[in-house]
Amino acid sequence: MSISKLVAAVAAVGVVAFASVPAFAGHHCVRAGASATAVTKEVAGALAKEALYQSNAFAGRKARGSAKVSCKYVGIVTTCTARQVACK
């Protein structure tokens, strides 16, 4: 069974993308972020990074630097949030 089928079968995955206040004056930059919930930290982190990538791509932004991922274990699932500065 592939990992995507395992995640779909075992975990409820929720992805939320968001962007906050502009990070750099003079450029149209935001500190973008995305969250994902899954059974393991590895899967939740990968899903959060992918959601962040998709959010930036759909908004026409280009990422600056690497994404920072933070995770929190709650009950039987892990929720990870990926954040990164992105500019148009």
PDB file of N, CA, C and O in Angstrom:
ATOM      1  N   MET A   1       0.849  -1.174   0.000  1.00  0.00           N
ATOM      2  CA  MET A   1       0.000   0.000   0.000  1.00  0.00           C
ATOM      3  C   MET A   1       0.897   1.240   0.000  1.00  0.00           C
ATOM      4  O   MET A   1       1.802   1.349   0.827  1.00  0.00           O
ATOM      5  N   SER A   2       0.652   2.157  -0.909  1.00  0.00           N
ATOM      6  CA  SER A   2       1.490   3.352  -0.983  1.00  0.00           C
ATOM      7  C   SER A   2       1.214   4.265   0.201  1.00  0.00           C
ATOM      8  O   SER A   2       0.164   4.169   0.836  1.00  0.00           O
ATOM      9  N   ILE A   3       2.163   5.152   0.496  1.00  0.00           N
ATOM     10  CA  ILE A   3       2.024   6.040   1.649  1.00  0.00           C
ATOM     11  C   ILE A   3       0.833   6.977   1.502  1.00  0.00           C
ATOM     12  O   ILE A   3       0.191   7.312   2.497  1.00  0.00           O
ATOM     13  N   SER A   4       0.524   7.408   0.275  1.00  0.00           N
ATOM     14  CA  SER A   4      -0.626   8.296   0.097  1.00  0.00           C
ATOM     15  C   SER A   4      -1.930   7.573   0.393  1.00  0.00           C
ATOM     16  O   SER A   4      -2.845   8.163   0.969  1.00  0.00           O
ATOM     17  N   LYS A   5      -2.030   6.301   0.008  1.00  0.00           N
ATOM     18  CA  LYS A   5      -3.229   5.524   0.319  1.00  0.00           C
ATOM     19  C   LYS A   5      -3.320   5.252   1.810  1.00  0.00           C
ATOM     20  O   LYS A   5      -4.413   5.254   2.376  1.00  0.00           O
ATOM     21  N   LEU A   6      -2.177   5.017   2.456  1.00  0.00           N
ATOM     22  CA  LEU A   6      -2.145   4.785   3.891  1.00  0.00           C
ATOM     23  C   LEU A   6      -2.620   6.015   4.642  1.00  0.00           C
ATOM     24  O   LEU A   6      -3.422   5.920   5.571  1.00  0.00           O
ATOM     25  N   VAL A   7      -2.120   7.161   4.233  1.00  0.00           N
ATOM     26  CA  VAL A   7      -2.523   8.411   4.886  1.00  0.00           C
ATOM     27  C   VAL A   7      -4.006   8.657   4.676  1.00  0.00           C
ATOM     28  O   VAL A   7      -4.707   9.053   5.607  1.00  0.00           O
ATOM     29  N   ALA A   8      -4.489   8.426   3.467  1.00  0.00           N
ATOM     30  CA  ALA A   8      -5.911   8.624   3.171  1.00  0.00           C
ATOM     31  C   ALA A   8      -6.768   7.657   3.976  1.00  0.00           C
ATOM     32  O   ALA A   8      -7.860   8.020   4.414  1.00  0.00           O
ATOM     33  N   ALA A   9      -6.295   6.441   4.176  1.00  0.00           N
ATOM     34  CA  ALA A   9      -7.076   5.442   4.888  1.00  0.00           C
ATOM     35  C   ALA A   9      -7.030   5.631   6.400  1.00  0.00           C
ATOM     36  O   ALA A   9      -8.017   5.362   7.085  1.00  0.00           O
ATOM     37  N   VAL A  10      -5.899   6.090   6.927  1.00  0.00           N
ATOM     38  CA  VAL A  10      -5.717   6.133   8.370  1.00  0.00           C
ATOM     39  C   VAL A  10      -5.958   7.511   8.978  1.00  0.00           C
ATOM     40  O   VAL A  10      -6.478   7.603  10.090  1.00  0.00           O
ATOM     41  N   ALA A  11      -5.594   8.578   8.280  1.00  0.00           N
ATOM     42  CA  ALA A  11      -5.639   9.912   8.887  1.00  0.00           C
ATOM     43  C   ALA A  11      -6.617  10.827   8.183  1.00  0.00           C
ATOM     44  O   ALA A  11      -6.891  10.684   6.991  1.00  0.00           O
ATOM     45  N   ALA A  12      -7.115  11.735   8.921  1.00  0.00           N
ATOM     46  CA  ALA A  12      -7.917  12.799   8.315  1.00  0.00           C
ATOM     47  C   ALA A  12      -6.956  13.950   8.073  1.00  0.00           C
ATOM     48  O   ALA A  12      -6.358  14.490   9.004  1.00  0.00           O
ATOM     49  N   VAL A  13      -6.822  14.310   6.819  1.00  0.00           N
ATOM     50  CA  VAL A  13      -5.836  15.324   6.475  1.00  0.00           C
ATOM     51  C   VAL A  13      -6.559  16.635   6.190  1.00  0.00           C
ATOM     52  O   VAL A  13      -7.476  16.687   5.370  1.00  0.00           O
ATOM     53  N   GLY A  14      -6.144  17.666   6.859  1.00  0.00           N
ATOM     54  CA  GLY A  14      -6.713  18.986   6.619  1.00  0.00           C
ATOM     55  C   GLY A  14      -5.599  19.928   6.237  1.00  0.00           C
ATOM     56  O   GLY A  14      -4.564  19.980   6.902  1.00  0.00           O
ATOM     57  N   VAL A  15      -5.802  20.659   5.189  1.00  0.00           N
ATOM     58  CA  VAL A  15      -4.774  21.587   4.735  1.00  0.00           C
ATOM     59  C   VAL A  15      -5.373  22.983   4.704  1.00  0.00           C
ATOM     60  O   VAL A  15      -6.435  23.217   4.127  1.00  0.00           O
ATOM     61  N   VAL A  16      -4.674  23.884   5.328  1.00  0.00           N
ATOM     62  CA  VAL A  16      -5.117  25.272   5.365  1.00  0.00           C
ATOM     63  C   VAL A  16      -3.941  26.141   4.947  1.00  0.00           C
ATOM     64  O   VAL A  16      -2.851  26.036   5.511  1.00  0.00           O
ATOM     65  N   ALA A  17      -4.158  26.978   3.981  1.00  0.00           N
ATOM     66  CA  ALA A  17      -3.098  27.887   3.539  1.00  0.00           C
ATOM     67  C   ALA A  17      -3.448  29.298   3.986  1.00  0.00           C
ATOM     68  O   ALA A  17      -4.611  29.700   3.990  1.00  0.00           O
ATOM     69  N   PHE A  18      -2.425  30.027   4.357  1.00  0.00           N
ATOM     70  CA  PHE A  18      -2.655  31.394   4.789  1.00  0.00           C
ATOM     71  C   PHE A  18      -1.432  32.245   4.502  1.00  0.00           C
ATOM     72  O   PHE A  18      -0.334  31.724   4.307  1.00  0.00           O
ATOM     73  N   ALA A  19      -1.623  33.537   4.476  1.00  0.00           N
ATOM     74  CA  ALA A  19      -0.517  34.483   4.299  1.00  0.00           C
ATOM     75  C   ALA A  19      -0.741  35.638   5.254  1.00  0.00           C
ATOM     76  O   ALA A  19      -1.871  36.073   5.477  1.00  0.00           O
ATOM     77  N   SER A  20       0.350  36.126   5.812  1.00  0.00           N
ATOM     78  CA  SER A  20       0.222  37.211   6.781  1.00  0.00           C
ATOM     79  C   SER A  20       0.727  38.527   6.205  1.00  0.00           C
ATOM     80  O   SER A  20       0.851  38.674   4.989  1.00  0.00           O
ATOM     81  N   VAL A  21       1.011  39.455   7.061  1.00  0.00           N
ATOM     82  CA  VAL A  21       1.383  40.813   6.671  1.00  0.00           C
ATOM     83  C   VAL A  21       2.648  40.826   5.811  1.00  0.00           C
ATOM     84  O   VAL A  21       3.490  39.939   5.950  1.00  0.00           O
ATOM     85  N   PRO A  22       2.798  41.815   4.928  1.00  0.00           N
ATOM     86  CA  PRO A  22       4.002  41.883   4.097  1.00  0.00           C
ATOM     87  C   PRO A  22       5.279  41.856   4.929  1.00  0.00           C
ATOM     88  O   PRO A  22       5.370  42.518   5.962  1.00  0.00           O
ATOM     89  N   ALA A  23       6.263  41.087   4.472  1.00  0.00           N
ATOM     90  CA  ALA A  23       7.502  40.909   5.218  1.00  0.00           C
ATOM     91  C   ALA A  23       8.576  41.925   4.844  1.00  0.00           C
ATOM     92  O   ALA A  23       9.386  42.286   5.698  1.00  0.00           O
ATOM     93  N   PHE A  24       8.613  42.391   3.616  1.00  0.00           N
ATOM     94  CA  PHE A  24       9.645  43.329   3.185  1.00  0.00           C
ATOM     95  C   PHE A  24       8.993  44.562   2.565  1.00  0.00           C
ATOM     96  O   PHE A  24       8.117  44.446   1.708  1.00  0.00           O
ATOM     97  N   ALA A  25       9.422  45.730   3.001  1.00  0.00           N
ATOM     98  CA  ALA A  25       8.909  46.975   2.416  1.00  0.00           C
ATOM     99  C   ALA A  25       9.508  47.138   1.022  1.00  0.00           C
ATOM    100  O   ALA A  25      10.654  46.746   0.800  1.00  0.00           O
ATOM    101  N   GLY A  26       8.768  47.702   0.090  1.00  0.00           N
ATOM    102  CA  GLY A  26       9.269  47.929  -1.256  1.00  0.00           C
ATOM    103  C   GLY A  26       9.013  46.767  -2.203  1.00  0.00           C
ATOM    104  O   GLY A  26       9.072  46.946  -3.419  1.00  0.00           O
ATOM    105  N   HIS A  27       8.735  45.603  -1.686  1.00  0.00           N
ATOM    106  CA  HIS A  27       8.410  44.433  -2.498  1.00  0.00           C
ATOM    107  C   HIS A  27       7.047  43.947  -2.052  1.00  0.00           C
ATOM    108  O   HIS A  27       6.616  44.204  -0.928  1.00  0.00           O
ATOM    109  N   HIS A  28       6.377  43.243  -2.944  1.00  0.00           N
ATOM    110  CA  HIS A  28       5.106  42.655  -2.541  1.00  0.00           C
ATOM    111  C   HIS A  28       5.397  41.249  -2.029  1.00  0.00           C
ATOM    112  O   HIS A  28       5.207  40.255  -2.730  1.00  0.00           O
ATOM    113  N   CYS A  29       5.867  41.201  -0.774  1.00  0.00           N
ATOM    114  CA  CYS A  29       6.234  39.933  -0.156  1.00  0.00           C
ATOM    115  C   CYS A  29       5.317  39.636   1.022  1.00  0.00           C
ATOM    116  O   CYS A  29       4.825  40.547   1.689  1.00  0.00           O
ATOM    117  N   VAL A  30       5.099  38.377   1.262  1.00  0.00           N
ATOM    118  CA  VAL A  30       4.308  37.932   2.404  1.00  0.00           C
ATOM    119  C   VAL A  30       5.033  36.788   3.093  1.00  0.00           C
ATOM    120  O   VAL A  30       5.894  36.131   2.508  1.00  0.00           O
ATOM    121  N   ARG A  31       4.674  36.570   4.323  1.00  0.00           N
ATOM    122  CA  ARG A  31       5.146  35.372   5.033  1.00  0.00           C
ATOM    123  C   ARG A  31       4.011  34.364   4.895  1.00  0.00           C
ATOM    124  O   ARG A  31       3.039  34.389   5.649  1.00  0.00           O
ATOM    125  N   ALA A  32       4.155  33.491   3.927  1.00  0.00           N
ATOM    126  CA  ALA A  32       3.114  32.524   3.605  1.00  0.00           C
ATOM    127  C   ALA A  32       3.260  31.291   4.485  1.00  0.00           C
ATOM    128  O   ALA A  32       4.347  30.978   4.970  1.00  0.00           O
ATOM    129  N   GLY A  33       2.160  30.610   4.675  1.00  0.00           N
ATOM    130  CA  GLY A  33       2.210  29.402   5.484  1.00  0.00           C
ATOM    131  C   GLY A  33       1.112  28.436   5.121  1.00  0.00           C
ATOM    132  O   GLY A  33       0.127  28.805   4.481  1.00  0.00           O
ATOM    133  N   ALA A  34       1.287  27.194   5.532  1.00  0.00           N
ATOM    134  CA  ALA A  34       0.282  26.157   5.297  1.00  0.00           C
ATOM    135  C   ALA A  34       0.394  25.120   6.404  1.00  0.00           C
ATOM    136  O   ALA A  34       1.474  24.897   6.950  1.00  0.00           O
ATOM    137  N   SER A  35      -0.725  24.489   6.730  1.00  0.00           N
ATOM    138  CA  SER A  35      -0.765  23.473   7.787  1.00  0.00           C
ATOM    139  C   SER A  35      -1.323  22.170   7.239  1.00  0.00           C
ATOM    140  O   SER A  35      -2.086  22.157   6.272  1.00  0.00           O
ATOM    141  N   ALA A  36      -0.929  21.078   7.874  1.00  0.00           N
ATOM    142  CA  ALA A  36      -1.467  19.769   7.519  1.00  0.00           C
ATOM    143  C   ALA A  36      -1.460  18.880   8.756  1.00  0.00           C
ATOM    144  O   ALA A  36      -0.599  19.012   9.625  1.00  0.00           O
ATOM    145  N   THR A  37      -2.421  17.982   8.823  1.00  0.00           N
ATOM    146  CA  THR A  37      -2.533  17.050   9.942  1.00  0.00           C
ATOM    147  C   THR A  37      -2.500  15.622   9.405  1.00  0.00           C
ATOM    148  O   THR A  37      -3.184  15.296   8.435  1.00  0.00           O
ATOM    149  N   ALA A  38      -1.693  14.774  10.050  1.00  0.00           N
ATOM    150  CA  ALA A  38      -1.593  13.366   9.649  1.00  0.00           C
ATOM    151  C   ALA A  38      -1.160  12.539  10.852  1.00  0.00           C
ATOM    152  O   ALA A  38      -0.939  13.075  11.939  1.00  0.00           O
ATOM    153  N   VAL A  39      -1.041  11.241  10.651  1.00  0.00           N
ATOM    154  CA  VAL A  39      -0.682  10.341  11.738  1.00  0.00           C
ATOM    155  C   VAL A  39       0.771  10.511  12.161  1.00  0.00           C
ATOM    156  O   VAL A  39       1.063  10.488  13.356  1.00  0.00           O
ATOM    157  N   THR A  40       1.693  10.681  11.211  1.00  0.00           N
ATOM    158  CA  THR A  40       3.110  10.807  11.554  1.00  0.00           C
ATOM    159  C   THR A  40       3.630  12.206  11.252  1.00  0.00           C
ATOM    160  O   THR A  40       3.072  12.937  10.435  1.00  0.00           O
ATOM    161  N   LYS A  41       4.714  12.555  11.934  1.00  0.00           N
ATOM    162  CA  LYS A  41       5.348  13.862  11.746  1.00  0.00           C
ATOM    163  C   LYS A  41       5.889  14.006  10.320  1.00  0.00           C
ATOM    164  O   LYS A  41       5.787  15.076   9.719  1.00  0.00           O
ATOM    165  N   GLU A  42       6.458  12.939   9.789  1.00  0.00           N
ATOM    166  CA  GLU A  42       7.045  12.985   8.452  1.00  0.00           C
ATOM    167  C   GLU A  42       5.988  13.285   7.392  1.00  0.00           C
ATOM    168  O   GLU A  42       6.201  14.117   6.510  1.00  0.00           O
ATOM    169  N   VAL A  43       4.857  12.606   7.485  1.00  0.00           N
ATOM    170  CA  VAL A  43       3.789  12.799   6.498  1.00  0.00           C
ATOM    171  C   VAL A  43       3.178  14.188   6.657  1.00  0.00           C
ATOM    172  O   VAL A  43       2.961  14.882   5.664  1.00  0.00           O
ATOM    173  N   ALA A  44       2.901  14.599   7.884  1.00  0.00           N
ATOM    174  CA  ALA A  44       2.311  15.926   8.119  1.00  0.00           C
ATOM    175  C   ALA A  44       3.254  17.027   7.631  1.00  0.00           C
ATOM    176  O   ALA A  44       2.797  18.006   7.040  1.00  0.00           O
ATOM    177  N   GLY A  45       4.549  16.885   7.867  1.00  0.00           N
ATOM    178  CA  GLY A  45       5.527  17.875   7.401  1.00  0.00           C
ATOM    179  C   GLY A  45       5.589  17.947   5.890  1.00  0.00           C
ATOM    180  O   GLY A  45       5.636  19.034   5.315  1.00  0.00           O
ATOM    181  N   ALA A  46       5.589  16.781   5.242  1.00  0.00           N
ATOM    182  CA  ALA A  46       5.624  16.748   3.774  1.00  0.00           C
ATOM    183  C   ALA A  46       4.360  17.367   3.180  1.00  0.00           C
ATOM    184  O   ALA A  46       4.436  18.111   2.203  1.00  0.00           O
ATOM    185  N   LEU A  47       3.196  17.065   3.764  1.00  0.00           N
ATOM    186  CA  LEU A  47       1.943  17.632   3.272  1.00  0.00           C
ATOM    187  C   LEU A  47       1.890  19.146   3.484  1.00  0.00           C
ATOM    188  O   LEU A  47       1.379  19.874   2.632  1.00  0.00           O
ATOM    189  N   ALA A  48       2.416  19.623   4.615  1.00  0.00           N
ATOM    190  CA  ALA A  48       2.440  21.068   4.883  1.00  0.00           C
ATOM    191  C   ALA A  48       3.345  21.786   3.882  1.00  0.00           C
ATOM    192  O   ALA A  48       2.991  22.855   3.384  1.00  0.00           O
ATOM    193  N   LYS A  49       4.510  21.203   3.585  1.00  0.00           N
ATOM    194  CA  LYS A  49       5.415  21.805   2.594  1.00  0.00           C
ATOM    195  C   LYS A  49       4.778  21.831   1.208  1.00  0.00           C
ATOM    196  O   LYS A  49       4.907  22.818   0.483  1.00  0.00           O
ATOM    197  N   GLU A  50       4.094  20.754   0.838  1.00  0.00           N
ATOM    198  CA  GLU A  50       3.433  20.698  -0.471  1.00  0.00           C
ATOM    199  C   GLU A  50       2.296  21.718  -0.546  1.00  0.00           C
ATOM    200  O   GLU A  50       2.114  22.373  -1.573  1.00  0.00           O
ATOM    201  N   ALA A  51       1.536  21.852   0.537  1.00  0.00           N
ATOM    202  CA  ALA A  51       0.455  22.840   0.565  1.00  0.00           C
ATOM    203  C   ALA A  51       1.014  24.258   0.455  1.00  0.00           C
ATOM    204  O   ALA A  51       0.415  25.112  -0.198  1.00  0.00           O
ATOM    205  N   LEU A  52       2.150  24.510   1.086  1.00  0.00           N
ATOM    206  CA  LEU A  52       2.804  25.818   0.990  1.00  0.00           C
ATOM    207  C   LEU A  52       3.256  26.082  -0.440  1.00  0.00           C
ATOM    208  O   LEU A  52       3.062  27.178  -0.966  1.00  0.00           O
ATOM    209  N   TYR A  53       3.856  25.079  -1.064  1.00  0.00           N
ATOM    210  CA  TYR A  53       4.290  25.208  -2.462  1.00  0.00           C
ATOM    211  C   TYR A  53       3.095  25.516  -3.365  1.00  0.00           C
ATOM    212  O   TYR A  53       3.162  26.416  -4.203  1.00  0.00           O
ATOM    213  N   GLN A  54       2.003  24.769  -3.192  1.00  0.00           N
ATOM    214  CA  GLN A  54       0.806  24.982  -4.017  1.00  0.00           C
ATOM    215  C   GLN A  54       0.212  26.366  -3.780  1.00  0.00           C
ATOM    216  O   GLN A  54      -0.216  27.027  -4.727  1.00  0.00           O
ATOM    217  N   SER A  55       0.182  26.803  -2.542  1.00  0.00           N
ATOM    218  CA  SER A  55      -0.347  28.127  -2.213  1.00  0.00           C
ATOM    219  C   SER A  55       0.452  29.218  -2.915  1.00  0.00           C
ATOM    220  O   SER A  55      -0.122  30.138  -3.498  1.00  0.00           O
ATOM    221  N   ASN A  56       1.764  29.113  -2.859  1.00  0.00           N
ATOM    222  CA  ASN A  56       2.626  30.092  -3.527  1.00  0.00           C
ATOM    223  C   ASN A  56       2.459  30.035  -5.042  1.00  0.00           C
ATOM    224  O   ASN A  56       2.409  31.074  -5.700  1.00  0.00           O
ATOM    225  N   ALA A  57       2.375  28.847  -5.590  1.00  0.00           N
ATOM    226  CA  ALA A  57       2.231  28.697  -7.043  1.00  0.00           C
ATOM    227  C   ALA A  57       0.910  29.287  -7.529  1.00  0.00           C
ATOM    228  O   ALA A  57       0.884  30.008  -8.525  1.00  0.00           O
ATOM    229  N   PHE A  58      -0.173  28.990  -6.841  1.00  0.00           N
ATOM    230  CA  PHE A  58      -1.487  29.493  -7.246  1.00  0.00           C
ATOM    231  C   PHE A  58      -1.580  31.009  -7.102  1.00  0.00           C
ATOM    232  O   PHE A  58      -2.305  31.657  -7.857  1.00  0.00           O
ATOM    233  N   ALA A  59      -0.854  31.583  -6.141  1.00  0.00           N
ATOM    234  CA  ALA A  59      -0.883  33.033  -5.926  1.00  0.00           C
ATOM    235  C   ALA A  59       0.140  33.759  -6.804  1.00  0.00           C
ATOM    236  O   ALA A  59       0.187  34.989  -6.805  1.00  0.00           O
ATOM    237  N   GLY A  60       0.954  33.013  -7.547  1.00  0.00           N
ATOM    238  CA  GLY A  60       1.954  33.626  -8.417  1.00  0.00           C
ATOM    239  C   GLY A  60       3.147  34.177  -7.656  1.00  0.00           C
ATOM    240  O   GLY A  60       3.807  35.105  -8.125  1.00  0.00           O
ATOM    241  N   ARG A  61       3.432  33.614  -6.479  1.00  0.00           N
ATOM    242  CA  ARG A  61       4.569  34.066  -5.675  1.00  0.00           C
ATOM    243  C   ARG A  61       5.749  33.127  -5.853  1.00  0.00           C
ATOM    244  O   ARG A  61       5.586  31.944  -6.153  1.00  0.00           O
ATOM    245  N   LYS A  62       6.954  33.684  -5.659  1.00  0.00           N
ATOM    246  CA  LYS A  62       8.176  32.878  -5.686  1.00  0.00           C
ATOM    247  C   LYS A  62       8.757  32.855  -4.278  1.00  0.00           C
ATOM    248  O   LYS A  62       8.870  33.886  -3.615  1.00  0.00           O
ATOM    249  N   ALA A  63       9.118  31.665  -3.844  1.00  0.00           N
ATOM    250  CA  ALA A  63       9.637  31.485  -2.490  1.00  0.00           C
ATOM    251  C   ALA A  63      11.034  32.086  -2.352  1.00  0.00           C
ATOM    252  O   ALA A  63      11.838  32.047  -3.283  1.00  0.00           O
ATOM    253  N   ARG A  64      11.300  32.633  -1.189  1.00  0.00           N
ATOM    254  CA  ARG A  64      12.635  33.133  -0.832  1.00  0.00           C
ATOM    255  C   ARG A  64      13.115  32.352   0.374  1.00  0.00           C
ATOM    256  O   ARG A  64      12.447  32.321   1.408  1.00  0.00           O
ATOM    257  N   GLY A  65      14.267  31.723   0.245  1.00  0.00           N
ATOM    258  CA  GLY A  65      14.801  30.942   1.354  1.00  0.00           C
ATOM    259  C   GLY A  65      14.100  29.602   1.491  1.00  0.00           C
ATOM    260  O   GLY A  65      13.285  29.212   0.655  1.00  0.00           O
ATOM    261  N   SER A  66      14.440  28.911   2.565  1.00  0.00           N
ATOM    262  CA  SER A  66      13.849  27.586   2.778  1.00  0.00           C
ATOM    263  C   SER A  66      12.645  27.688   3.710  1.00  0.00           C
ATOM    264  O   SER A  66      12.526  28.628   4.496  1.00  0.00           O
ATOM    265  N   ALA A  67      11.772  26.719   3.607  1.00  0.00           N
ATOM    266  CA  ALA A  67      10.580  26.680   4.455  1.00  0.00           C
ATOM    267  C   ALA A  67      10.970  26.190   5.845  1.00  0.00           C
ATOM    268  O   ALA A  67      11.771  25.266   5.991  1.00  0.00           O
ATOM    269  N   LYS A  68      10.391  26.821   6.860  1.00  0.00           N
ATOM    270  CA  LYS A  68      10.598  26.393   8.238  1.00  0.00           C
ATOM    271  C   LYS A  68       9.341  25.642   8.676  1.00  0.00           C
ATOM    272  O   LYS A  68       8.226  26.144   8.538  1.00  0.00           O
ATOM    273  N   VAL A  69       9.537  24.441   9.204  1.00  0.00           N
ATOM    274  CA  VAL A  69       8.416  23.595   9.582  1.00  0.00           C
ATOM    275  C   VAL A  69       8.427  23.382  11.092  1.00  0.00           C
ATOM    276  O   VAL A  69       9.453  23.033  11.676  1.00  0.00           O
ATOM    277  N   SER A  70       7.265  23.597  11.715  1.00  0.00           N
ATOM    278  CA  SER A  70       7.120  23.288  13.138  1.00  0.00           C
ATOM    279  C   SER A  70       5.947  22.327  13.286  1.00  0.00           C
ATOM    280  O   SER A  70       4.935  22.454  12.597  1.00  0.00           O
ATOM    281  N   CYS A  71       6.094  21.365  14.194  1.00  0.00           N
ATOM    282  CA  CYS A  71       5.068  20.334  14.358  1.00  0.00           C
ATOM    283  C   CYS A  71       4.655  20.227  15.818  1.00  0.00           C
ATOM    284  O   CYS A  71       5.440  20.488  16.729  1.00  0.00           O
ATOM    285  N   LYS A  72       3.389  19.833  16.014  1.00  0.00           N
ATOM    286  CA  LYS A  72       2.858  19.640  17.355  1.00  0.00           C
ATOM    287  C   LYS A  72       2.043  18.350  17.364  1.00  0.00           C
ATOM    288  O   LYS A  72       1.169  18.145  16.522  1.00  0.00           O
ATOM    289  N   TYR A  73       2.344  17.486  18.333  1.00  0.00           N
ATOM    290  CA  TYR A  73       1.643  16.213  18.470  1.00  0.00           C
ATOM    291  C   TYR A  73       0.448  16.426  19.392  1.00  0.00           C
ATOM    292  O   TYR A  73       0.609  16.871  20.529  1.00  0.00           O
ATOM    293  N   VAL A  74      -0.751  16.110  18.905  1.00  0.00           N
ATOM    294  CA  VAL A  74      -1.976  16.263  19.689  1.00  0.00           C
ATOM    295  C   VAL A  74      -2.776  14.969  19.584  1.00  0.00           C
ATOM    296  O   VAL A  74      -3.238  14.608  18.502  1.00  0.00           O
ATOM    297  N   GLY A  75      -2.937  14.285  20.684  1.00  0.00           N
ATOM    298  CA  GLY A  75      -3.698  13.029  20.668  1.00  0.00           C
ATOM    299  C   GLY A  75      -2.993  11.967  19.855  1.00  0.00           C
ATOM    300  O   GLY A  75      -1.879  11.560  20.185  1.00  0.00           O
ATOM    301  N   ILE A  76      -3.646  11.512  18.781  1.00  0.00           N
ATOM    302  CA  ILE A  76      -3.031  10.480  17.948  1.00  0.00           C
ATOM    303  C   ILE A  76      -2.553  11.023  16.603  1.00  0.00           C
ATOM    304  O   ILE A  76      -2.135  10.253  15.738  1.00  0.00           O
ATOM    305  N   VAL A  77      -2.609  12.340  16.421  1.00  0.00           N
ATOM    306  CA  VAL A  77      -2.192  12.935  15.150  1.00  0.00           C
ATOM    307  C   VAL A  77      -1.155  14.034  15.388  1.00  0.00           C
ATOM    308  O   VAL A  77      -1.013  14.548  16.498  1.00  0.00           O
ATOM    309  N   THR A  78      -0.451  14.373  14.343  1.00  0.00           N
ATOM    310  CA  THR A  78       0.536  15.446  14.375  1.00  0.00           C
ATOM    311  C   THR A  78       0.093  16.521  13.398  1.00  0.00           C
ATOM    312  O   THR A  78      -0.300  16.220  12.271  1.00  0.00           O
ATOM    313  N   THR A  79       0.157  17.774  13.830  1.00  0.00           N
ATOM    314  CA  THR A  79      -0.144  18.905  12.960  1.00  0.00           C
ATOM    315  C   THR A  79       1.140  19.687  12.741  1.00  0.00           C
ATOM    316  O   THR A  79       1.798  20.096  13.697  1.00  0.00           O
ATOM    317  N   CYS A  80       1.493  19.892  11.482  1.00  0.00           N
ATOM    318  CA  CYS A  80       2.693  20.647  11.131  1.00  0.00           C
ATOM    319  C   CYS A  80       2.308  21.909  10.365  1.00  0.00           C
ATOM    320  O   CYS A  80       1.344  21.920   9.600  1.00  0.00           O
ATOM    321  N   THR A  81       3.076  22.964  10.586  1.00  0.00           N
ATOM    322  CA  THR A  81       2.889  24.229   9.883  1.00  0.00           C
ATOM    323  C   THR A  81       4.197  24.576   9.203  1.00  0.00           C
ATOM    324  O   THR A  81       5.252  24.579   9.838  1.00  0.00           O
ATOM    325  N   ALA A  82       4.132  24.869   7.915  1.00  0.00           N
ATOM    326  CA  ALA A  82       5.312  25.289   7.145  1.00  0.00           C
ATOM    327  C   ALA A  82       5.145  26.775   6.826  1.00  0.00           C
ATOM    328  O   ALA A  82       4.070  27.202   6.404  1.00  0.00           O
ATOM    329  N   ARG A  83       6.200  27.560   7.024  1.00  0.00           N
ATOM    330  CA  ARG A  83       6.168  28.996   6.743  1.00  0.00           C
ATOM    331  C   ARG A  83       7.376  29.389   5.911  1.00  0.00           C
ATOM    332  O   ARG A  83       8.455  28.809   6.034  1.00  0.00           O
ATOM    333  N   GLN A  84       7.170  30.393   5.057  1.00  0.00           N
ATOM    334  CA  GLN A  84       8.232  30.834   4.163  1.00  0.00           C
ATOM    335  C   GLN A  84       7.886  32.194   3.599  1.00  0.00           C
ATOM    336  O   GLN A  84       6.718  32.485   3.339  1.00  0.00           O
ATOM    337  N   VAL A  85       8.896  33.033   3.407  1.00  0.00           N
ATOM    338  CA  VAL A  85       8.692  34.324   2.756  1.00  0.00           C
ATOM    339  C   VAL A  85       8.577  34.083   1.263  1.00  0.00           C
ATOM    340  O   VAL A  85       9.367  33.340   0.681  1.00  0.00           O
ATOM    341  N   ALA A  86       7.579  34.720   0.641  1.00  0.00           N
ATOM    342  CA  ALA A  86       7.351  34.578  -0.797  1.00  0.00           C
ATOM    343  C   ALA A  86       6.987  35.942  -1.381  1.00  0.00           C
ATOM    344  O   ALA A  86       6.256  36.712  -0.758  1.00  0.00           O
ATOM    345  N   CYS A  87       7.502  36.244  -2.589  1.00  0.00           N
ATOM    346  CA  CYS A  87       7.276  37.539  -3.212  1.00  0.00           C
ATOM    347  C   CYS A  87       6.720  37.376  -4.616  1.00  0.00           C
ATOM    348  O   CYS A  87       6.956  36.369  -5.283  1.00  0.00           O
ATOM    349  N   LYS A  88       5.966  38.401  -5.057  1.00  0.00           N
ATOM    350  CA  LYS A  88       5.449  38.415  -6.437  1.00  0.00           C
ATOM    351  C   LYS A  88       6.451  39.088  -7.326  1.00  0.00           C
ATOM    352  O   LYS A  88       6.224  39.211  -8.529  1.00  0.00           O
TER     353      LYS A  88
END
